[in-house]
Amino acid sequence: MTNSILQDRPDLDVTRVRHALKFRLLQVKRVQALNPHFVRVTFTGDDLEDFVSASFDDHVKLFFPQPGESMPAIPQAGPDGPVFDPSKPRPIARDFTPRRHDRATRELDIEFALHEAGPATAWAAQAKPGQYLGIGGPRGSFVIPTQFDWHLMIGDETALPAIARRLEELPEGTRVATLIEVADQSARIEFDTRADLYAQWRYRNESEHPGGALLLALRETFVPEGEGYVWAAGEATLMRAVRQLLCTERGIDKRRIRASAYWKRGEQGVHETIDG
Ligand SMILES: Cc1cc2nc3c(=O)[nH]c(=O)nc-3n(C[C@H](O)[C@H](O)[C@H](O)COP(=O)(O)OP(=O)(O)OC[C@H]3O[C@@H](n4cnc5c(N)ncnc54)[C@H](O)[C@@H]3O)c2cc1C
C-alpha cells in the first residue's frame, strides 16, 4: 500500500509492509548502560532466525514475566491475532523499538529509557544475562524512503532508539536534522551516522512546561526547500502540539508527517498514531 503525493516522484511514496505475526522467547545476553537513564539490552535466541524489521519506525511488543516468575506467558499466533492462555493472567506487555538486529549472531538490541515507575522500566533497571522475555512482532512496517531532500526527526528519550537507528541507516550525505528533548545533558547519547546531521538537543528543565523547550526550538528550526519528511515520537500531548505546529505554523503537508504517541502522561502502555 502506498501514499502518493507527487505523481512524478514515486520514489518518495511511503510504503506499508505486513509481516506474519510471530511470538518469540528470548534470553538476555548483555546489558549495557548508555547513560544513567538509558539501558541497552541485547537479547538472543534461535527464535530470532527469521526475525524481520523493515523500518526504524517498527515496534515489538515485549512480554514481561509476572512478579516472582522467571518465564513470561507468551501468547500463540492465531488467525485473528494473539491467543492468550485463559488459565493464566494476561502477561504485562509494552511496545519497544527493535534498535538493532543481527541475524548471523541471532541478536536483538532493545534500548530502554528509564523513568520513574512502570513494569518495563522496573524490568530494564534490574535486567541480567540469562533472564527471559517474550516478544511479539513486528506485525507491520511503515517504510519512509530515504531519498527525501531533507529529513527532520523529533522526539524525547523514548524516540532515541528509532532516531539512532534511522541515522545509522540513512545514506551518506542525506540531509537530516534532529530535535530531541531529554531530561538534561546526562540523558544525551552519541549518534553514529554517515548522513549530514544537524543535531539539536533541548533540556526539559530549560522550560516551565514539559515540551516547552522543544516547541520553542521547532518554531525556529530552519525548514529547507525541497521535498522533506518529518518523523516525530514521544509523549502524546506534546506530539499533538508538534504536529499542529508543523501543519499550521510551518506549513508542512500533513502527509509528510508521521507523528506518534509513544507514551501518555498518567496512563500505562499507550500507543497512538496522531493524524487528526
Ligand atoms: C511504537 C513504540 C515504540 C517505543 N519504543 C521505545 C523504545 O525503544 N524505548 C523506550 O524506552 N520506550 C519506547 N516506547 C515507549 C514505552 O513503550 C513507554 O514509555 C511505556 O509506557 C513504558 O512502559 P512502563 O511499563 O515503563 O511504564 P507504564 O506502566 O506504561 O507507565 C507508568 C507511568 O509512567 C509514565 N511513563 C511511561 N513512559 C514514560 C517515559 N518515557 N517518561 C516518563 N514517564 C513515562 C506513564 O505515563 C505512567 O504514568 C515506545 C512506544 C511505542 C508506542
The ligand as a MOL file (V3000), in Angstrom:
LIG
                    3D

  0  0  0     0  0            999 V3000
M  V30 BEGIN CTAB
M  V30 COUNTS 53 58 0 0 0
M  V30 BEGIN ATOM
M  V30 1 C 5.8560 2.1520 18.8580 0
M  V30 2 C 6.5510 2.4240 20.1670 0
M  V30 3 C 7.9160 2.2620 20.2840 0
M  V30 4 C 8.5590 2.5450 21.5010 0
M  V30 5 N 9.9030 2.3560 21.6050 0
M  V30 6 C 10.5230 2.6110 22.7830 0
M  V30 7 C 11.9130 2.3480 22.9340 0
M  V30 8 O 12.5800 1.8330 22.0420 0
M  V30 9 N 12.4930 2.6650 24.1230 0
M  V30 10 C 11.7560 3.2090 25.1660 0
M  V30 11 O 12.3320 3.4790 26.2220 0
M  V30 12 N 10.4350 3.4220 25.0590 0
M  V30 13 C 9.7980 3.1260 23.9020 0
M  V30 14 N 8.4580 3.3150 23.7880 0
M  V30 15 C 7.7370 3.8940 24.9540 0
M  V30 16 C 7.3760 2.8470 26.0010 0
M  V30 17 O 6.5830 1.8230 25.4210 0
M  V30 18 C 6.5620 3.5650 27.1060 0
M  V30 19 O 7.3570 4.5300 27.7440 0
M  V30 20 C 5.9780 2.5970 28.1090 0
M  V30 21 O 4.9120 3.2600 28.7450 0
M  V30 22 C 6.9870 2.1320 29.1690 0
M  V30 23 O 6.3430 1.1710 29.9740 0
M  V30 24 P 6.4970 1.1520 31.5490 0
M  V30 25 O 5.9730 -0.1740 31.9810 0
M  V30 26 O 7.8740 1.5410 31.9270 0
M  V30 27 O 5.5210 2.3100 32.0430 0
M  V30 28 P 3.9150 2.2840 32.0660 0
M  V30 29 O 3.4120 1.2440 33.0140 0
M  V30 30 O 3.4000 2.2060 30.6610 0
M  V30 31 O 3.5920 3.7270 32.6640 0
M  V30 32 C 3.7370 4.0230 34.0590 0
M  V30 33 C 3.7280 5.5330 34.2510 0
M  V30 34 O 4.9160 6.0680 33.6830 0
M  V30 35 C 4.6030 7.0670 32.7110 0
M  V30 36 N 5.5920 6.9280 31.6100 0
M  V30 37 C 5.6350 5.9910 30.6300 0
M  V30 38 N 6.7080 6.1840 29.8390 0
M  V30 39 C 7.3540 7.2660 30.3590 0
M  V30 40 C 8.5410 7.9610 29.9740 0
M  V30 41 N 9.2950 7.5850 28.9390 0
M  V30 42 N 8.9050 9.0250 30.7360 0
M  V30 43 C 8.1810 9.4200 31.8160 0
M  V30 44 N 7.0460 8.7990 32.2130 0
M  V30 45 C 6.6480 7.7380 31.4960 0
M  V30 46 C 3.1670 6.7730 32.2690 0
M  V30 47 O 2.5240 7.9530 31.8500 0
M  V30 48 C 2.5540 6.2170 33.5410 0
M  V30 49 O 2.1130 7.2700 34.3750 0
M  V30 50 C 7.8030 3.0120 22.5970 0
M  V30 51 C 6.4130 3.1360 22.4870 0
M  V30 52 C 5.7930 2.8610 21.2880 0
M  V30 53 C 4.2980 3.0050 21.2110 0
M  V30 END ATOM
M  V30 BEGIN BOND
M  V30 1 1 1 2
M  V30 2 1 2 3
M  V30 3 2 2 52
M  V30 4 2 3 4
M  V30 5 1 4 5
M  V30 6 1 4 50
M  V30 7 2 5 6
M  V30 8 1 6 7
M  V30 9 1 6 13
M  V30 10 2 7 8
M  V30 11 1 7 9
M  V30 12 1 9 10
M  V30 13 2 10 11
M  V30 14 1 10 12
M  V30 15 2 12 13
M  V30 16 1 13 14
M  V30 17 1 14 15
M  V30 18 1 14 50
M  V30 19 1 15 16
M  V30 20 1 16 17
M  V30 21 1 16 18
M  V30 22 1 18 19
M  V30 23 1 18 20
M  V30 24 1 20 21
M  V30 25 1 20 22
M  V30 26 1 22 23
M  V30 27 1 23 24
M  V30 28 2 24 25
M  V30 29 1 24 26
M  V30 30 1 24 27
M  V30 31 1 27 28
M  V30 32 2 28 29
M  V30 33 1 28 30
M  V30 34 1 28 31
M  V30 35 1 31 32
M  V30 36 1 32 33
M  V30 37 1 33 34
M  V30 38 1 33 48
M  V30 39 1 34 35
M  V30 40 1 35 36
M  V30 41 1 35 46
M  V30 42 1 36 37
M  V30 43 1 36 45
M  V30 44 2 37 38
M  V30 45 1 38 39
M  V30 46 1 39 40
M  V30 47 2 39 45
M  V30 48 1 40 41
M  V30 49 2 40 42
M  V30 50 1 42 43
M  V30 51 2 43 44
M  V30 52 1 44 45
M  V30 53 1 46 47
M  V30 54 1 46 48
M  V30 55 1 48 49
M  V30 56 2 50 51
M  V30 57 1 51 52
M  V30 58 1 52 53
M  V30 END BOND
M  V30 END CTAB
M  END
